[in-house]
């Protein structure tokens, strides 16, 4: 978190969330701002290169990473909010207006293809 958010300066683009450039990883790296999915992609790739096991999670109205802590508990990283580490219950509070039920499929890891589909849907 320290390197990505404090040193590199990666941050959410809440002011201009629907900017087309937020969906392009190259622009996110250049501008250092993005939306949950693109920031999660950057975080995931950096973490992978450091040997971390992180999983992309296609959560409703948000995008997360998951990992297991030393006790084997699955936790979630909210890359859009400076890498906050969340429990499953806290994830359900990310979108209080959506009334998201606690469903296992919301927390399943997602494939690269599903990530691309979600990005493409952001374009249309």
C-alpha positions as CSV (number, residue, x, y, z in Angstrom):
1,X,0.0,0.0,0.0
2,X,2.7,2.4,1.0
3,X,4.5,2.2,-2.4
4,X,1.4,2.3,-4.6
5,X,-0.5,5.0,-2.7
6,X,2.0,7.2,-0.9
7,X,5.1,6.9,-3.0
8,X,3.7,6.4,-6.5
9,X,0.6,8.5,-5.7
10,X,-2.1,6.2,-7.1
11,X,-5.5,7.4,-6.1
12,X,-9.2,7.2,-6.9
13,X,-10.7,9.5,-9.5
14,X,-13.9,10.2,-7.6
15,X,-14.2,13.7,-9.0
16,X,-14.4,12.4,-12.6
17,X,-15.4,8.8,-12.1
18,X,-16.9,8.3,-15.6
19,X,-13.9,9.7,-17.5
20,X,-13.1,7.3,-20.3
21,X,-9.4,7.3,-19.4
22,X,-10.3,5.6,-16.0
23,X,-10.8,2.4,-18.0
24,X,-7.4,2.4,-19.6
25,X,-4.6,1.0,-17.5
26,X,-2.0,3.0,-19.5
27,X,-3.8,6.2,-18.6
28,X,-4.3,5.2,-15.0
29,X,-0.5,4.7,-14.7
30,X,0.2,8.0,-16.4
31,X,-2.4,10.1,-14.5
32,X,-2.2,8.0,-11.3
33,X,-5.9,8.1,-11.0
34,X,-8.5,5.4,-11.8
35,X,-11.6,3.5,-10.8
36,X,-11.9,0.3,-8.7
37,X,-11.3,-2.1,-11.6
38,X,-8.2,-0.5,-13.1
39,X,-6.6,0.3,-9.8
40,X,-7.2,-3.3,-8.8
41,X,-5.6,-4.5,-12.0
42,X,-2.5,-2.4,-11.3
43,X,-2.4,-3.5,-7.6
44,X,-2.8,-7.2,-8.7
45,X,0.0,-7.0,-11.2
46,X,2.4,-5.3,-8.8
47,X,1.5,-7.8,-6.1
48,X,2.0,-10.8,-8.4
49,X,5.5,-9.5,-9.4
50,X,6.3,-9.4,-5.7
51,X,5.2,-13.0,-5.2
52,X,1.9,-12.2,-3.5
53,X,-1.2,-14.4,-4.2
54,X,-4.0,-11.9,-4.9
55,X,-7.2,-12.7,-6.6
56,X,-9.5,-10.4,-8.6
57,X,-13.0,-10.3,-7.3
58,X,-15.8,-9.0,-9.6
59,X,-17.9,-7.6,-6.7
60,X,-21.2,-5.7,-7.5
61,X,-20.7,-2.0,-8.2
62,X,-17.1,-2.3,-7.1
63,X,-14.0,-4.4,-7.7
64,X,-11.8,-6.0,-5.1
65,X,-8.8,-8.2,-4.5
66,X,-8.9,-11.1,-2.1
67,X,-6.1,-12.9,-0.2
68,X,-5.7,-15.3,2.7
69,X,-4.0,-14.0,5.8
70,X,-1.6,-16.1,7.9
71,X,-4.5,-17.7,9.8
72,X,-6.2,-18.7,6.5
73,X,-8.9,-16.2,6.7
74,X,-10.0,-14.6,3.4
75,X,-9.8,-10.8,3.4
76,X,-10.4,-8.3,0.7
77,X,-8.5,-5.3,-0.5
78,X,-10.5,-2.2,-1.5
79,X,-8.0,-0.7,-4.0
80,X,-10.3,2.3,-4.7
81,X,-10.0,3.4,-1.0
82,X,-6.2,3.4,-0.5
83,X,-6.0,-0.4,-0.2
84,X,-8.2,-0.8,2.9
85,X,-8.3,-4.4,4.1
86,X,-11.9,-5.5,4.6
87,X,-13.8,-8.5,6.0
88,X,-16.6,-10.0,4.0
89,X,-19.2,-8.2,6.1
90,X,-17.4,-4.8,5.5
91,X,-17.5,-5.5,1.7
92,X,-21.2,-5.8,1.9
93,X,-21.3,-2.2,3.3
94,X,-19.4,-0.7,0.3
95,X,-22.7,-0.1,-1.6
96,X,-25.3,0.4,1.1
97,X,-27.9,1.7,-1.3
98,X,-27.7,-1.5,-3.4
99,X,-28.9,-3.7,-0.6
100,X,-26.4,-6.4,-1.6
101,X,-27.2,-9.8,0.0
102,X,-24.3,-12.0,1.3
103,X,-24.0,-14.4,-1.7
104,X,-20.9,-16.5,-2.3
105,X,-20.8,-15.7,-6.0
106,X,-20.1,-12.1,-5.2
107,X,-16.9,-13.1,-3.6
108,X,-15.6,-15.6,-6.2
109,X,-12.4,-14.9,-8.0
110,X,-12.8,-13.8,-11.5
111,X,-11.1,-14.7,-14.8
112,X,-9.1,-12.3,-17.0
113,X,-11.9,-12.7,-19.6
114,X,-14.5,-11.5,-17.0
115,X,-12.3,-8.5,-16.2
116,X,-12.1,-7.6,-19.8
117,X,-15.9,-8.0,-20.3
118,X,-16.5,-5.7,-17.3
119,X,-14.0,-3.1,-18.7
120,X,-15.7,-3.3,-22.2
121,X,-19.1,-2.8,-20.5
122,X,-17.8,0.4,-19.0
123,X,-17.1,1.7,-22.5
124,X,-20.6,1.2,-23.8
